[in-house]
Amino acid sequence: MSAPAAKQGAEEEAERLLAAAKLNPNDGGPFRSLGHHYARAGDAQRAARCFERAVALDPDDAESGEALCDLLDAEGKESLELAVCKEAAGKSPRAFWAFRRLGYLQVHQKKWSDAIQSLQHSIRGYPTCADLWEALGLAYHRLGMFTAAVKSYGRAIELDSSRVFALIESGNIQLMLGYFRKGVEQFRSAVEMAPHNHSAYFGLASALLAWSKHCVTIGAFTWAANLLKEASETAKVCTSLAGNLSCVWKLHADTQLALARCFPWEDRHIKRGMDEQNFKASVLQWRNTCLSAANSAKLSYQRALHLTPWEANIHIDTAICLDLICTMEENNSVDPIVWELPEKMSLGGLMLEPVNKDFWVTLGSVSSNQALKQHSLIRALQLDTSLSEAWAYLGKIYRQSGHKQLARQAFDRARSIDPSLALPWAGMSAENDHQSRAGAVNESYESCLRAVQILPLPEFQIGLGTIAARSGELMSPQVLMAVRQAVQRAPHYPESHNINGLVSEVRSDFQSAITSYQHAKFALGMMRRSKLDNRYPFVDVSVNLARSLCKAGLATDAVRECEELKTQGLLNVDGLQVYALALWKLGRHDEALSISRNLAENLSNMKQESATGALGFICTLAYNIAGKDSAASVIHTLPGQPSYNRELKFIISALDALQPSKRFQLPHLSTPPRLTSYDVMSEVHSNIALGKAIKFHL
């Protein structure tokens, strides 16, 4: 058809539609058809007037209403579009198209409460419209109604599984509510639906990072490391899709930094009886993995800083990362004049935000200069006196400098402000541990346990194990879990292996204890200390190893360990006891008695509690080797007014009962009751009664 003929046909059609409208002016159908005709002809104004007339006659006419709103939206007349929808919605509750369009407009204008009402009403007319459910979920989300938002997003996904926006927003809500697994599932679905959507990858990496932090708090370090590896790979894909976004590089750096902090040392592949070379290789491999992750985080932070140098937070994150690298490389400088890189980066952040209190705390934590640390923390407290982190770090500085009273006051202030902060509890635990008053050790244990439960750092966990050894709490399951985690997080610390050995030994798992003590010796050999610094820890570990070997029935190995210490002149009183016991088990009685005599010569230099324990051991050993007469002669040589512990009192009373001639008398039955427990005295008096009965029958 030629152009003139087509034009003539369009005019004839318009005349017919006008005639039909004039015949029945109250019928909206002709006006709707006329509006479509003008719209096809390009006459938007006439088309809009026709559609407007059709809607005025029939507010439920969705076709005319949508066409009218599309024309107004194309011309940018949002206010007129809003007025048309409100008018139609006010005339008829069944004008669902008007409520739907009105809801969309209100979402665009961020009028969330009004949008919820409009969208809820429109859903009655369009229950299977995924766009409506998605918009309703967004409105709920912005008002903080997370449960309702998740349900709305879920309904939208049910209707249309390719709803990437609903999947991403639903995943964000799940993370906010702490449902990490569900959030990860939502983001993974979004990645599958849109493999080139950087927002989906960013959300997935963020979800995996949040999930890994939760795993760290519950001690699942291997699980956390696996999640962080996946998060790092996901963030790397995101950088390839949106490499010009600073937040993407920062996210990758965050995942790598978290991996460097929590990557565990796996000792299940280490066979018992392994040599020092294999142990060192295993620990060095673990250390290199952590250091590699930290360096990767540094590079990503630098890339993010290059893109947005005005972001102060990235300066601070870089400072924290550099501080971790310096700690791993053990190259911290003590020169008060030279500024280290972590300090410089912290100052960079403070130059951008000089009144940020958290930045001042970070500078105080990464600095190696005591004066600068104290100045930074005090400056943070000047900005906010209720900043618990600043008080906690300040207490740590005071404690290290010997100002115990100031340290206690700072820790108390930090705990009163924020009881969920771990450092003050650990600091108070250290303070109580050095006090001699009654109950101080138990208070120290409870405080350190609280710190470990809040923040499972290996330093806190090792401290908990050390205090538990003094307070008799090594059998506690909390101590067992903490010490095992400390070995995973800090295999280069000899203390972690030594405490792990003590925990295994008290549970009669002597083979595991032997392995742990050997690992502790290997770790001591890796430390960069002088021989004098390593001498005393080496002696303690070696004595522990010899004791476990003896308990495990490996007396020959125990004797060999003690003889090595003796050759080096490092055999202490504890080692002498183990040495004598191991010799006795091997049947070398004369040598055992000789070692016990050497032990007796050192009693005057021992603490009272240790001396009485050593005396009990000597008496028991003498009785087992030479009989009761020899043991009695040993006890006759005791000082005139010794202070006996429970075990020694029992031994003396038992020997007295077995001595018919009564050559030997317990000297201290007149001890005041307040100094001797009821159980001890009842056992002692029972033995005395037994001795009298034996004497009577003889």
C-alpha positions as CSV (number, residue, x, y, z in Angstrom):
1,M,0.0,0.0,0.0
2,S,1.3,3.4,-0.9
3,A,1.9,6.2,1.6
4,P,-1.0,8.3,0.4
5,A,-3.4,5.4,0.6
6,A,-2.1,4.4,4.1
7,K,-2.7,8.0,5.3
8,Q,-6.1,8.0,3.8
9,G,-6.9,4.7,5.5
10,A,-5.7,6.0,8.9
11,E,-7.9,9.1,8.6
12,E,-10.9,7.0,7.7
13,E,-10.3,4.8,10.8
14,A,-10.0,7.9,13.0
15,E,-13.3,9.2,11.7
16,R,-15.0,5.9,12.3
17,L,-13.6,5.8,15.9
18,L,-14.7,9.4,16.5
19,A,-18.2,8.6,15.2
20,A,-18.4,5.7,17.5
21,A,-17.3,7.7,20.5
22,K,-19.9,10.4,19.7
23,L,-22.7,7.7,19.5
24,N,-21.9,6.5,23.0
25,P,-19.8,9.1,24.9
26,N,-20.1,7.0,28.2
27,D,-18.3,4.0,26.7
28,G,-14.6,4.0,27.2
29,G,-13.9,1.4,24.5
30,P,-13.9,3.7,21.5
31,F,-11.7,6.2,23.3
32,R,-9.2,3.5,24.2
33,S,-9.1,2.4,20.5
34,L,-8.8,6.0,19.4
35,G,-5.9,6.5,21.8
36,H,-4.1,3.5,20.4
37,H,-4.7,4.9,16.9
38,Y,-3.2,8.3,17.8
39,A,-0.3,6.6,19.6
40,R,0.6,4.6,16.5
41,A,0.3,7.8,14.5
42,G,2.8,9.6,16.8
43,D,0.3,12.1,18.1
44,A,1.1,11.6,21.8
45,Q,-1.0,14.5,23.1
46,R,-4.3,13.3,21.4
47,A,-3.5,9.8,22.5
48,A,-3.1,10.9,26.1
49,R,-6.4,12.8,26.1
50,C,-8.2,9.8,24.7
51,F,-6.7,7.4,27.2
52,E,-7.4,9.9,30.0
53,R,-11.1,10.0,28.9
54,A,-11.2,6.2,28.8
55,V,-9.8,6.0,32.4
56,A,-12.2,8.6,33.6
57,L,-15.1,6.6,32.2
58,D,-13.8,3.2,33.5
59,P,-11.1,3.4,36.3
60,D,-10.7,-0.4,36.1
61,D,-9.5,-0.2,32.4
62,A,-6.0,-1.4,32.9
63,E,-5.1,-1.2,29.2
64,S,-5.9,2.5,29.0
65,G,-4.4,3.3,32.3
66,E,-1.1,1.6,31.6
67,A,-0.9,3.2,28.1
68,L,-1.6,6.7,29.6
69,C,1.1,6.2,32.3
70,D,3.6,5.0,29.7
71,L,3.0,8.1,27.6
72,L,3.4,10.4,30.7
73,D,6.5,8.5,31.8
74,A,8.1,8.9,28.4
75,E,7.6,12.6,28.5
76,G,9.0,12.8,32.1
77,K,5.7,13.9,33.6
78,E,6.0,11.9,36.9
79,S,3.7,14.2,38.9
80,L,0.9,13.9,36.3
81,E,1.4,10.1,36.2
82,L,1.1,10.0,40.0
83,A,-2.0,12.1,40.0
84,V,-3.7,9.9,37.4
85,C,-2.9,6.8,39.5
86,K,-4.2,8.3,42.7
87,E,-7.4,9.5,41.1
88,A,-8.1,6.1,39.6
89,A,-7.3,4.3,42.8
90,G,-9.5,6.6,44.7
91,K,-12.5,6.0,42.4
92,S,-12.3,2.2,42.3
93,P,-10.7,-0.4,44.7
94,R,-10.5,-2.8,41.7
95,A,-8.2,-0.4,39.8
96,F,-5.3,-2.8,40.5
97,W,-3.3,-1.3,37.7
98,A,-3.4,2.1,39.4
99,F,-2.3,0.7,42.7
100,R,0.6,-1.2,41.0
101,R,1.8,1.8,39.1
102,L,1.4,4.0,42.2
103,G,3.4,1.5,44.3
104,Y,6.2,1.5,41.7
105,L,6.3,5.3,41.8
106,Q,6.3,5.5,45.6
107,V,9.2,3.0,45.7
108,H,11.0,5.2,43.2
109,Q,10.4,8.2,45.5
110,K,11.4,6.2,48.5
111,K,8.1,6.6,50.2
112,W,8.3,3.1,51.7
113,S,5.3,3.0,53.9
114,D,2.9,4.3,51.2
115,A,4.5,1.9,48.7
116,I,3.8,-1.1,51.0
117,Q,0.1,-0.2,51.2
118,S,-0.2,0.3,47.4
119,L,1.7,-2.8,46.5
120,Q,-0.2,-5.0,49.0
121,H,-3.5,-3.9,47.4
122,S,-2.2,-4.4,43.8
123,I,-1.1,-7.9,44.6
124,R,-4.7,-8.9,45.1
125,G,-5.2,-8.3,41.4
126,Y,-1.8,-9.6,40.2
127,P,-0.8,-12.3,42.7
128,T,1.6,-13.9,40.2
129,C,3.5,-10.7,39.3
130,A,7.1,-11.2,40.3
131,D,7.8,-7.5,39.9
132,L,5.2,-6.6,42.5
133,W,6.6,-9.1,45.1
134,E,10.2,-7.9,44.4
135,A,9.2,-4.2,44.9
136,L,7.2,-5.1,48.1
137,G,10.3,-6.9,49.4
138,L,12.4,-3.8,48.7
139,A,10.0,-1.6,50.6
140,Y,9.9,-4.0,53.6
141,H,13.7,-4.2,53.5
142,R,14.2,-0.4,53.6
143,L,11.9,-0.1,56.6
144,G,13.8,-2.8,58.5
145,M,11.0,-5.4,58.3
146,F,13.5,-8.1,57.4
147,T,11.3,-11.2,57.9
148,A,8.5,-9.8,55.7
149,A,11.1,-8.7,53.1
150,V,12.6,-12.2,52.9
151,K,9.2,-13.7,52.4
152,S,8.4,-11.2,49.6
153,Y,11.7,-11.8,47.9
154,G,11.2,-15.5,48.2
155,R,7.8,-15.3,46.6
156,A,9.3,-13.3,43.7
157,I,12.0,-16.0,43.3
158,E,9.3,-18.7,43.3
159,L,7.5,-17.0,40.5
160,D,10.6,-16.2,38.5
161,S,13.8,-18.0,39.5
162,S,15.9,-15.6,37.4
163,R,15.3,-12.7,39.8
164,V,18.9,-11.7,40.5
165,F,18.1,-8.6,42.4
166,A,15.7,-10.5,44.8
167,L,18.4,-13.2,45.3
168,I,21.1,-10.6,46.2
169,E,18.9,-8.5,48.5
170,S,17.6,-11.7,50.2
171,G,21.2,-12.8,50.7
172,N,22.1,-9.5,52.3
173,I,19.2,-9.8,54.7
174,Q,20.2,-13.4,55.6
175,L,23.7,-12.2,56.4
176,M,22.3,-9.3,58.5
177,L,20.2,-11.8,60.5
178,G,23.2,-14.2,61.0
179,Y,21.9,-16.9,58.7
180,F,25.2,-17.3,56.8
181,R,24.5,-20.6,55.1
182,K,21.2,-19.4,53.7
183,G,22.9,-16.1,52.6
184,V,25.6,-18.0,50.8
185,E,23.1,-20.2,49.0
186,Q,21.2,-17.1,47.8
187,F,24.3,-15.5,46.4
188,R,25.5,-18.7,44.7
189,S,22.1,-18.9,43.0
190,A,22.5,-15.3,41.9
191,V,26.0,-16.1,40.5
192,E,24.6,-19.0,38.5
193,M,21.8,-16.8,37.1
194,A,24.1,-13.9,36.2
195,P,27.7,-15.1,35.8
196,H,28.8,-11.7,34.8
197,N,27.1,-9.7,37.5
198,H,29.8,-8.3,39.8
199,S,27.3,-7.5,42.5
200,A,26.5,-11.2,42.8
201,Y,30.2,-12.1,43.2
202,F,30.7,-9.3,45.7
203,G,27.8,-10.5,47.8
204,L,29.0,-14.1,47.7
205,A,32.5,-13.1,48.8
206,S,31.1,-10.9,51.6
207,A,28.9,-13.8,52.7
208,L,31.7,-16.3,52.8
209,L,33.9,-13.8,54.7
210,A,31.1,-13.2,57.3
211,W,30.5,-17.0,57.7
212,S,34.3,-17.5,58.2
213,K,34.4,-15.0,61.0
214,H,31.6,-16.9,62.7
215,C,33.5,-20.1,62.3
216,V,36.6,-18.5,63.9
217,T,34.6,-17.5,67.0
218,I,33.5,-21.1,67.5
219,G,36.9,-22.6,66.9
220,A,36.3,-24.1,63.5
221,F,39.5,-22.8,61.9
222,T,39.8,-25.3,59.1
223,W,36.3,-24.7,58.0
224,A,36.9,-20.9,58.2
225,A,40.1,-21.3,56.1
226,N,38.2,-23.2,53.4
227,L,35.5,-20.6,53.3
228,L,38.1,-17.8,53.0
229,K,39.8,-19.5,50.2
230,E,36.6,-19.7,48.3
231,A,35.8,-16.1,49.2
232,S,39.2,-15.0,47.9
233,E,38.7,-16.7,44.6
234,T,35.3,-15.2,44.3
235,A,36.6,-11.7,45.1
236,K,39.3,-12.2,42.5
237,V,36.7,-12.9,39.9
238,C,34.9,-9.8,41.0
239,T,38.1,-7.7,40.4
240,S,38.2,-9.0,36.9
241,L,34.6,-7.8,36.3
242,A,34.9,-4.5,38.1
243,G,38.6,-3.7,38.6
244,N,38.0,0.0,38.8
245,L,36.0,-0.3,42.1
246,S,38.0,0.3,45.2
247,C,35.5,-1.7,47.4
248,V,36.2,-4.8,45.3
249,W,39.9,-4.7,46.0
250,K,39.3,-4.0,49.6
251,L,37.1,-7.0,49.9
252,H,39.7,-9.2,48.4
253,A,42.3,-7.8,50.8
254,D,39.9,-8.4,53.7
255,T,39.5,-12.1,52.8
256,Q,43.3,-12.6,52.5
257,L,44.0,-10.8,55.8
258,A,41.4,-13.0,57.6
259,L,43.0,-16.1,56.0
260,A,46.4,-15.0,57.2
261,R,45.1,-14.7,60.7
262,C,43.1,-17.9,61.0
263,F,44.9,-20.4,58.8
264,P,45.4,-23.5,61.0
265,W,48.4,-25.7,61.3
266,E,47.3,-29.2,60.6
267,D,49.1,-31.7,62.8
268,R,47.0,-34.8,61.9
269,H,49.4,-35.6,59.1
270,I,52.4,-35.5,61.5
271,K,53.3,-38.9,62.6
272,R,54.3,-39.6,66.2
273,G,58.0,-39.7,66.7
274,M,58.7,-37.3,63.8
275,D,62.1,-35.7,63.6
276,E,62.9,-32.1,64.1
277,Q,63.5,-31.4,60.4
278,N,60.0,-32.5,59.4
279,F,58.4,-30.5,62.2
280,K,60.3,-27.4,61.1
281,A,59.3,-27.9,57.5
282,S,55.7,-28.2,58.5
283,V,55.7,-25.1,60.6
284,L,57.6,-23.1,58.0
285,Q,55.1,-24.2,55.4
286,W,52.2,-23.0,57.6
287,R,54.1,-19.7,58.3
288,N,54.8,-19.1,54.6
289,T,51.1,-19.7,53.7
290,C,50.0,-17.1,56.3
291,L,52.7,-14.7,55.2
292,S,51.7,-15.1,51.5
293,A,48.1,-14.4,52.3
294,A,49.1,-11.3,54.3
295,N,51.3,-10.0,51.4
296,S,48.5,-10.6,49.0
297,A,46.2,-8.6,51.2
298,K,48.8,-5.8,51.3
299,L,48.9,-5.6,47.5
300,S,45.1,-5.5,47.2
301,Y,44.9,-2.7,49.9
302,Q,47.5,-0.8,47.9
303,R,45.4,-1.2,44.7
304,A,42.3,0.0,46.5
305,L,44.3,3.0,48.0
306,H,45.5,3.9,44.5
307,L,41.9,4.0,43.2
308,T,40.5,6.0,46.2
309,P,43.4,7.7,48.1
310,W,40.9,9.8,50.0
311,E,39.4,6.8,51.8
312,A,40.8,6.9,55.3
313,N,39.6,3.5,56.3
314,I,41.8,1.9,53.7
315,H,44.9,3.6,55.2
316,I,44.0,2.0,58.5
317,D,43.4,-1.4,57.1
318,T,46.7,-1.2,55.3
319,A,48.4,-0.3,58.6
320,I,46.9,-3.3,60.3
321,C,48.0,-5.6,57.5
322,L,51.6,-4.3,57.6
323,D,51.7,-4.7,61.3
324,L,50.7,-8.4,60.9
325,I,53.4,-8.8,58.3
326,C,56.1,-7.3,60.6
327,T,55.0,-9.6,63.4
328,M,55.3,-12.6,61.2
329,E,58.7,-11.6,59.8
330,E,59.9,-10.7,63.4
331,N,61.5,-7.5,62.1
332,N,59.9,-5.0,64.4
333,S,62.2,-2.0,65.0
334,V,62.8,-0.6,68.4
335,D,64.4,2.7,67.1
336,P,62.3,5.5,68.6
337,I,63.3,7.8,65.8
338,V,62.5,5.7,62.7
339,W,58.8,5.5,61.8
340,E,57.7,2.1,60.7
341,L,55.3,1.6,57.8
342,P,52.3,0.7,60.0
343,E,52.7,3.9,61.9
344,K,53.0,5.9,58.7
345,M,49.9,4.4,57.2
346,S,48.0,5.1,60.4
347,L,49.1,8.7,60.3
348,G,47.9,8.8,56.7
349,G,44.4,7.9,57.9
350,L,44.6,10.4,60.7
351,M,45.6,13.2,58.3
352,L,42.3,12.6,56.5
353,E,40.2,12.2,59.6
354,P,42.1,13.7,62.6
355,V,39.2,13.4,65.0
356,N,38.4,9.7,64.4
357,K,38.9,8.0,67.8
358,D,39.2,4.5,66.3
359,F,42.1,5.6,64.1
360,W,44.0,6.9,67.2
361,V,43.5,3.5,68.9
362,T,44.8,1.7,65.8
363,L,47.9,3.9,65.8
364,G,48.4,3.1,69.5
365,S,48.1,-0.7,68.8
366,V,50.5,-0.9,65.8
367,S,53.2,1.5,67.1
368,S,56.3,0.1,68.8
369,N,57.1,3.4,70.5
370,Q,55.8,3.4,74.0
371,A,55.5,7.2,74.2
372,L,53.6,7.3,70.9
373,K,51.3,4.4,72.0
374,Q,50.4,6.2,75.2
375,H,49.9,9.5,73.4
376,S,47.6,8.0,70.8
377,L,45.4,6.2,73.3
378,I,45.1,9.3,75.5
379,R,44.2,11.3,72.5
380,A,41.5,8.7,71.7
381,L,40.1,9.0,75.2
382,Q,40.1,12.8,74.9
383,L,37.8,12.4,71.9
384,D,35.6,9.8,73.7
385,T,36.2,8.9,77.4
386,S,33.9,5.8,77.1
387,L,36.1,4.2,74.5
388,S,36.7,0.8,76.0
389,E,39.4,-0.3,73.5
390,A,41.6,2.6,74.4
391,W,41.3,1.9,78.1
392,A,42.2,-1.7,77.5
393,Y,45.3,-1.0,75.5
394,L,46.3,1.7,78.0
395,G,46.0,-0.9,80.8
396,K,48.3,-3.2,78.8
397,I,50.9,-0.4,78.5
398,Y,50.7,0.3,82.2
399,R,51.1,-3.4,83.1
400,Q,54.1,-3.8,80.8
401,S,55.7,-0.7,82.4
402,G,55.1,-2.0,85.9
403,H,52.4,0.4,87.0
404,K,50.1,-2.3,88.3
405,Q,47.6,0.0,90.1
406,L,47.1,2.1,87.0
407,A,46.8,-1.0,84.9
408,R,44.1,-2.4,87.2
409,Q,42.2,0.9,87.1
410,A,42.3,1.0,83.3
411,F,41.2,-2.6,82.9
412,D,38.4,-2.1,85.4
413,R,37.2,1.0,83.4
414,A,37.3,-0.9,80.1
415,R,35.3,-3.8,81.6
416,S,32.7,-1.6,83.1
417,I,32.2,0.2,79.7
418,D,32.1,-2.9,77.6
419,P,32.1,-6.3,79.3
420,S,32.3,-8.1,75.9
421,L,35.8,-6.9,75.2
422,A,38.4,-9.7,75.7
423,L,41.6,-7.7,76.4
424,P,40.6,-6.3,79.9
425,W,39.6,-9.8,81.1
426,A,42.9,-11.1,79.9
427,G,44.8,-8.2,81.6
428,M,43.0,-8.7,84.9
429,S,43.7,-12.4,84.7
430,A,47.4,-11.7,84.4
431,E,47.2,-9.3,87.3
432,N,45.4,-11.8,89.6
433,D,47.8,-14.6,88.6
434,H,50.7,-12.7,90.2
435,Q,49.0,-12.2,93.5
436,S,49.5,-14.4,96.5
437,R,46.1,-13.9,98.2
438,A,43.7,-16.7,98.6
439,G,41.4,-17.3,95.6
440,A,43.6,-15.1,93.3
441,V,44.4,-18.1,91.0
442,N,40.8,-19.1,90.7
443,E,39.8,-15.5,89.8
444,S,42.6,-15.4,87.3
445,Y,41.4,-18.6,85.7
446,E,37.8,-17.4,85.4
447,S,38.9,-14.0,83.9
448,C,41.1,-15.7,81.4
449,L,38.4,-18.2,80.5
450,R,36.1,-15.3,79.9
451,A,38.7,-13.7,77.6
452,V,39.1,-16.9,75.6
453,Q,35.3,-17.3,75.2
454,I,35.0,-13.8,73.8
455,L,38.1,-13.8,71.5
456,P,39.9,-17.1,71.0
457,L,43.4,-15.7,70.5
458,P,46.3,-18.2,70.9
459,E,48.0,-15.9,73.4
460,F,44.8,-15.9,75.6
461,Q,44.4,-19.7,75.2
462,I,48.0,-20.4,76.2
463,G,47.5,-18.2,79.2
464,L,44.4,-20.1,80.1
465,G,46.3,-23.4,79.9
466,T,49.1,-22.0,82.1
467,I,46.7,-20.8,84.8
468,A,44.8,-24.1,84.6
469,A,48.0,-26.0,85.4
470,R,48.4,-24.0,88.6
471,S,44.7,-24.1,89.6
472,G,44.2,-27.8,88.8
473,E,41.7,-27.2,86.0
474,L,43.6,-29.0,83.2
475,M,40.8,-31.6,83.0
476,S,38.3,-28.9,82.0
477,P,36.9,-29.4,78.5
478,Q,37.1,-25.7,77.9
479,V,40.8,-25.8,78.6
480,L,41.2,-28.8,76.3
481,M,39.5,-27.1,73.4
482,A,41.4,-23.8,74.0
483,V,44.8,-25.5,74.1
484,R,44.1,-27.6,71.0
485,Q,43.1,-24.5,69.1
486,A,46.3,-22.7,70.4
487,V,48.4,-25.4,68.8
488,Q,46.5,-24.9,65.5
489,R,46.9,-21.1,65.6
490,A,50.4,-20.8,67.0
491,P,52.5,-24.0,66.2
492,H,55.7,-21.8,66.4
493,Y,55.0,-21.1,70.1
494,P,56.7,-23.8,72.4
495,E,54.2,-22.9,75.1
496,S,51.3,-24.1,73.1
497,H,52.8,-27.6,72.6
498,N,54.0,-27.7,76.2
499,I,50.6,-26.9,77.6
500,N,49.0,-29.4,75.2
501,G,51.3,-32.0,76.6
502,L,50.2,-31.2,80.1
503,V,46.6,-31.5,79.1
504,S,47.2,-34.9,77.5
505,E,49.3,-36.1,80.4
506,V,46.6,-35.3,83.0
507,R,44.2,-37.3,80.8
508,S,46.6,-40.2,80.8
509,D,47.2,-39.9,77.1
510,F,50.9,-40.3,77.5
511,Q,51.7,-40.9,73.9
512,S,50.1,-37.7,72.8
513,A,51.8,-35.9,75.7
514,I,55.2,-37.2,74.5
515,T,54.6,-36.0,71.0
516,S,53.5,-32.6,72.2
517,Y,56.6,-32.2,74.4
518,Q,58.8,-33.2,71.5
519,H,57.1,-30.6,69.3
520,A,57.7,-28.0,72.1
521,K,61.5,-28.8,72.0
522,F,61.5,-28.5,68.3
523,A,59.7,-25.2,68.4
524,L,62.2,-23.9,71.0
525,G,65.0,-24.7,68.5
526,M,63.3,-22.5,65.9
527,M,63.1,-19.5,68.1
528,R,65.4,-16.5,67.6
529,R,66.6,-16.2,71.1
530,S,69.9,-16.5,72.9
531,K,70.9,-19.8,74.4
532,L,70.4,-18.3,77.9
533,D,66.8,-17.3,77.1
534,N,66.0,-20.7,75.8
535,R,67.7,-22.6,78.6
536,Y,65.0,-22.5,81.3
537,P,62.0,-23.3,79.0
538,F,64.1,-26.1,77.5
539,V,64.6,-27.6,81.0
540,D,60.9,-27.5,81.8
541,V,59.9,-29.1,78.6
542,S,62.6,-31.8,78.9
543,V,61.5,-32.7,82.4
544,N,57.9,-32.9,81.3
545,L,59.0,-35.2,78.4
546,A,60.9,-37.4,80.8
547,R,58.0,-37.6,83.2
548,S,55.6,-38.7,80.4
549,L,58.1,-41.2,79.1
550,C,58.3,-42.7,82.5
551,K,54.5,-42.8,82.9
552,A,54.2,-44.4,79.5
553,G,56.5,-47.3,80.5
554,L,59.5,-45.9,78.5
555,A,61.8,-45.6,81.5
556,T,64.9,-46.1,79.4
557,D,64.0,-43.1,77.2
558,A,63.2,-41.1,80.3
559,V,66.6,-41.9,81.8
560,R,68.3,-40.9,78.5
561,E,66.5,-37.5,78.6
562,C,67.5,-36.9,82.2
563,E,71.1,-37.8,81.5
564,E,71.2,-35.3,78.7
565,L,70.1,-32.6,81.1
566,K,72.6,-33.8,83.6
567,T,75.4,-33.6,81.1
568,Q,74.5,-30.0,80.3
569,G,74.2,-29.2,84.0
570,L,70.5,-28.3,83.7
571,L,68.9,-31.1,85.8
572,N,66.7,-29.3,88.4
573,V,64.9,-30.8,91.4
574,D,61.9,-31.8,89.4
575,G,64.2,-33.6,87.0
576,L,66.0,-35.3,89.8
577,Q,62.7,-36.8,91.0
578,V,61.9,-38.1,87.5
579,Y,65.4,-39.4,87.1
580,A,65.3,-41.3,90.4
581,L,61.9,-42.8,89.6
582,A,63.0,-43.9,86.1
583,L,66.1,-45.5,87.5
584,W,64.0,-47.4,90.1
585,K,61.7,-48.7,87.4
586,L,64.7,-50.0,85.5
587,G,65.9,-51.8,88.7
588,R,68.9,-49.6,89.2
589,H,68.2,-49.1,92.9
590,D,71.6,-47.9,94.0
591,E,71.7,-45.1,91.4
592,A,68.1,-44.2,92.3
593,L,69.0,-43.8,96.0
594,S,72.1,-41.8,95.0
595,I,69.9,-39.4,93.0
596,S,67.4,-39.1,95.9
597,R,70.3,-38.2,98.2
598,N,71.2,-35.4,95.8
599,L,67.6,-34.3,95.8
600,A,67.6,-34.2,99.6
601,E,70.7,-32.0,99.6
602,N,68.7,-29.4,97.6
603,L,65.7,-29.3,99.9
604,S,66.9,-26.2,101.7
605,N,66.8,-24.2,98.5
606,M,63.3,-25.2,97.6
607,K,60.0,-23.6,98.4
608,Q,58.1,-25.0,101.3
609,E,55.4,-26.7,99.2
610,S,57.9,-28.2,96.8
611,A,60.2,-29.3,99.6
612,T,57.5,-31.3,101.4
613,G,56.5,-32.9,98.1
614,A,60.1,-33.9,97.4
615,L,60.3,-35.3,101.0
616,G,57.3,-37.5,100.4
617,F,58.8,-38.7,97.2
618,I,62.1,-39.6,98.9
619,C,60.3,-41.4,101.7
620,T,58.2,-43.4,99.2
621,L,61.2,-44.3,97.1
622,A,63.2,-45.4,100.1
623,Y,60.4,-47.5,101.4
624,N,60.0,-49.3,98.0
625,I,63.7,-49.9,97.7
626,A,64.9,-50.6,101.2
627,G,61.8,-51.1,103.3
628,K,60.1,-49.2,106.2
629,D,63.3,-49.0,108.3
630,S,65.1,-47.0,105.6
631,A,62.1,-44.7,105.1
632,A,61.8,-44.2,108.9
633,S,65.5,-43.2,109.1
634,V,65.0,-40.7,106.3
635,I,62.1,-39.1,108.2
636,H,64.1,-39.0,111.4
637,T,66.5,-36.6,109.7
638,L,63.7,-34.1,109.0
639,P,63.9,-30.6,110.7
640,G,62.3,-30.2,114.1
641,Q,59.2,-28.3,113.0
642,P,58.5,-29.0,109.4
643,S,55.3,-28.1,107.7
644,Y,53.8,-31.2,106.2
645,N,51.5,-31.4,103.3
646,R,48.7,-33.9,103.0
647,E,50.6,-36.6,101.3
648,L,53.6,-36.5,103.6
649,K,51.4,-36.6,106.7
650,F,49.7,-39.7,105.4
651,I,53.1,-41.4,104.5
652,I,54.5,-40.6,108.0
653,S,51.4,-42.0,109.8
654,A,51.3,-45.1,107.6
655,L,55.0,-45.8,108.3
656,D,54.4,-45.2,112.0
657,A,51.5,-47.8,111.9
658,L,53.8,-50.4,110.2
659,Q,56.6,-49.8,112.8
660,P,56.0,-52.2,115.7
661,S,58.8,-50.9,117.9
662,K,57.4,-47.3,117.7
663,R,60.8,-46.0,116.8
664,F,59.2,-43.2,115.0
665,Q,56.5,-40.7,116.0
666,L,54.5,-38.2,114.0
667,P,55.7,-34.8,115.4
668,H,52.8,-32.6,114.5
669,L,49.5,-34.0,115.5
670,S,48.9,-31.0,117.6
671,T,48.7,-28.7,114.6
672,P,45.7,-26.4,114.9
673,P,42.6,-27.7,113.0
674,R,42.4,-24.5,110.9
675,L,45.8,-25.4,109.3
676,T,44.9,-29.0,108.5
677,S,41.8,-30.2,106.7
678,Y,39.4,-32.6,108.2
679,D,40.1,-35.3,105.5
680,V,43.8,-35.2,106.2
681,M,43.5,-35.5,109.9
682,S,40.9,-38.3,109.7
683,E,43.3,-40.3,107.5
684,V,46.2,-39.6,109.9
685,H,44.3,-40.6,113.0
686,S,43.0,-43.7,111.2
687,N,46.6,-44.8,110.6
688,I,47.5,-44.1,114.2
689,A,44.6,-46.3,115.4
690,L,45.8,-49.0,113.0
691,G,49.3,-48.8,114.4
692,K,48.0,-49.2,118.0
693,A,46.0,-52.2,117.0
694,I,49.0,-53.8,115.3
695,K,51.1,-53.2,118.4
696,F,48.4,-54.6,120.7
697,H,48.2,-57.9,118.7
698,L,52.0,-58.2,118.6
